[in-house]
């Protein structure tokens, strides 16, 4: 698995919102990049490396192929 993407229609992602991606990493040790697409105002990265991106930034990355290692 190259990338795991979760979309959230919330303005602030908290630790509780990351339970699914954290469990995915436990269940699939080869999971690659993990990211949450949401309504936050600034991109950030959690301590465990989960990228949190605004929808517009994700679309720009998607257009370049970056989320999948093509950019």
NORPESUL-V76876 format. One record per backbone hydrogen bond with DSSP energy under -1.0 kcal/mol. CO is the residue of the C=O (numbers start at 1). NH is the residue of the N-H. E is the energy in kcal/mol with one decimal. If there is no record, write none. Layout:
co->{CO	CO}
nh->{NH	NH}
e->{E	E}
//
This chain:
co->{2	4	6	8	10	15	16	18	19	20	21	22	23	24	28	33	34	35	36	37	38	44	46	50	51	52	53	54	55	56	57	58	59	60	61	61	65	65	66}
nh->{33	35	37	10	39	18	19	22	23	24	25	26	27	28	31	4	51	6	53	8	55	52	49	46	36	44	38	58	59	60	61	62	63	64	65	66	68	70	69}
e->{-1.7	-2.6	-2.7	-1.1	-2.2	-1.3	-1.0	-2.5	-2.5	-2.1	-2.0	-1.4	-2.8	-2.5	-2.4	-2.8	-2.5	-2.2	-2.9	-2.9	-1.2	-3.2	-1.8	-2.4	-2.8	-2.0	-2.6	-2.3	-2.4	-1.9	-2.3	-3.1	-2.4	-1.3	-1.0	-1.5	-1.2	-2.3	-1.9}
//
